[in-house]
Amino acid sequence: MNASITLVVLMAVMYGTGVYVMLEKSLTRILIGFLLVGNATNLLIFLMSGRSGSSPIIDGGTADAPMVDPVPQVLMLTAIVINFGVTAFILALIYRSWWLSNLGDEGDDVIAGEEEQDAAEADQAHEFHQSLEGDDDAVRAVLGEGSGAGDDDDDEPSEQERDVMR
Amino acid sequence: MSALVPLLVIIPLVGAAITLILGRYRRLQIAISVTALTAVTIAAAVLLAQVDSTGNPIVVKVGGWEPPFGIVLVVDRLSAIMVVVSALMLLGVLVFAVGQGLADRDRDTPVSIFHPTYLILSAGLFDAFIAGDLFNMYVGFEMLLAASYVLLTLGGTGARIRAGVTYVVVSLVSSLLFLGAIALIYGATGTVTMALLSDRIRELPLDVQVILCAALLIGFAVKAAIFPLSFWLPDSYPTAPAPVTAVFAGLLTKVGVYAIIRTDKLLFFDVPLTIPLLIVGGLTMLIGILGALAQADVKRLLSFTLVSHIGYMIFGVAIGTELATGATIYYIVHHITVQTALFLVVGLIERVGRSTSITRLGGLLKKAPYVAILFFIGALNLGGIPPFSGFLGKVGLFEAGAESPSPLVYVLIGAGVVTSLLTLYALMRVWNMAFWRPSEDVEGYESPLIESLQESPDAVNGSTTGVGVATRTSVLMVGATTGLIVMTLCLTVFAGPLFELAGRAAGNVATPDSYVDSVFPGGVPSDVSVGGPAGSGGAR
């Protein structure tokens, strides 16, 4: 069986680095390692087809151009699809474990109770708004009724503040 | 009849698609998945009857392509037995899962994804059993593994994600090993059709055969949880929901064992595997059961006994005579049934006793006498007490061992007896603690029996698994468990005919030529150079 030395070396390097990276603790690195090893295995399947040879007999004759064995390519294609699906699942797993380690189980309640929380936040914002207006009134009372310009100046930052709080 | 064969895979897959679409209609989902699995069970039973009466494997050429070019599905007695037993288990566990969902009023199981995934798992399982070529077997493995990843991490809680990561990574590595082995076999022989491989592999030099065989075996050994490659199992199975654990424990490891039997008997019958397999089998038994002795958590304990009892099957495969293979097949059937049933019983215990740790369980005999009876029968059966099928299976194996004597075989028989006793010890301790001990004694209970027990790592912060766990059981759950326990009893009552059936299946397996002849009725195509560089064959 003839095989391209470049592909053999590439496969060996991918296996080596893939296994090395897979031994890490981090899930993302395990995924990278899995991708490398998986594709190295695909290369291995591809290498097993060898070089192209004479084409099969179809309709009583053969084509002029040499053909490569198609079966390993079919196997590879299937393996690639399977690896793709598994990769998608691992990505979901990584995201989920990131979620759990950063937010903990309470993270789920955020999503589940989002509407309630929205309502609660709206209430809070309303209260805050009212308290701001109360503050404004107090400030006006302190500054006295005379300074109309100061009134405007006071209003503006409080408006901004409300936006920030929202 | 042969039209039934592809249906084994198609029905669950179509069912999965429909249940996925009907995600919102819980009742329809249940109806469809139960119907699908019932249909498969019936089809499998018909196939088994057919195959057993004619004695010839049923071969289906998918798409009408002739064997070395197309995919073949082959149902011989071994495949048919495996499919029937696993279909029954899947159905029983499905009923349990439905019952659990009803008992919880679906609050804790927000999983419209359960039914589709479960059906895909079934399809993959059946595909792996009836595959006539190695690559199709790989695809079946991948289907069931991908589904099992989803089932294991169902709900995505912290503990399940942790367990899931171990399981997924280990399974991925084993799949890649399997795939690499297929590539090498293709390189050496130019085909992946098992019937043709059976003919071509024996022409290879022995050292090449050994390497190919080892590459395949390592891949399968990870899946079957055989000793040096078994440590992932007790860490990943127990955290899943009870029905999922039951299916995994009963079926997934046995697929690995099935693959080992198939490849060992059909492809690599020239490779001298007896001694390495005997050693590995013995170590699997002993180390597995020693692990079980240290566990306080019943689920973990059962996971360790699961690993340990895989050793018996490897022992049977290693001896390799027809008698031994027959006993192994019987033992596999027994073990699938009893292990699934016991995990379901633990699912009930978890609900009744609000915990699965024997340091916290107590007084269950009074609280739930019926569950106690179910556990007691299952435990005696697994431990190998005389009238039950566990005893019969082990006796069959030991008898087969004694008929092909060597010092190592006798050591293994000794190890098997010790393992059996220790299994009984571990399970009877659970009985004493959880069922017989009055519930008042649980606080401050001291006994040398439970001094050095290890709690499950997930119980550390939750203190008990049972605080938030639902405590209802439904008639369906108890009914499904009872059904499986009754099945283990049937294995005992009908042991004679079943042993004969297993013996006939072993006769099939022991003569690879019958398998090859039924795939290639006109003789093996010797000069067809499928694969490999065209015209140059393959092997170097």
Interface residues (C-beta under 8 A of the other chain):
Chain A: M1 N2 M22 L27 I30 F34 V37 G38 T41 L44 I45 L47 M48 S49 G50 R51 S52 G53 S54 S55 P56 M67 D69 V71 P72 L75 T78 A79 I82 G85 V86 F89 I90 L93 R96 S97 L100 G104 D105
Chain B: F135 V139 E142 A146 Y149 V150 T153 G156 T157 G158 I161 R162 G164 V165 V168 V169 L172 V173 L176 L179 G180 I182 A183 L184 Y186 G187 V192 V530 G531 G532 P533 A534 G535 S536 G538 R540
